[in-house]
Amino acid sequence: KLGERYWALLALADQEEPPLIKSKQGRTKKSKDRNLRERLGKWEASVVAFTRHTEVPFTNSLGERDLRPGKTKLKVSGCWRTRTGAERYAGIKGFALG
């Protein structure tokens, strides 16, 4: 039942998406929407795996979420001024998250 609904939605996406833009040279240009639609069709089993297997998380960004605060800090300030400052920041974040 879920699979039928999934493919019905992809069929609607096919209807809504404008036709491909033909190119005289090279590959046919596809919109971002068309690329997404094709990937969702190609990788259906991976996209809906969390609905069939309880051990598969809804999102795979747990590791990304763990790294994001430190990466944001680097982007905002450019760097930590001292090693001690970096260690303190990591210690506070480790305590807050752990």
TAVENCOR-V280627 format. One record per helix or strand of 2 or more residues. SS is the DSSP state (helix for helix, strand for strand). FROM is the first residue (numbers start at 1). TO is the last residue. Records with the same first field share a line. If there is no record, write none. Layout:
# TAVENCOR-V280627
SS->FROM-TO  FROM-TO
This chain:
# TAVENCOR-V280627
helix->2-16  32-42  44-47  49-52  62-77  83-97
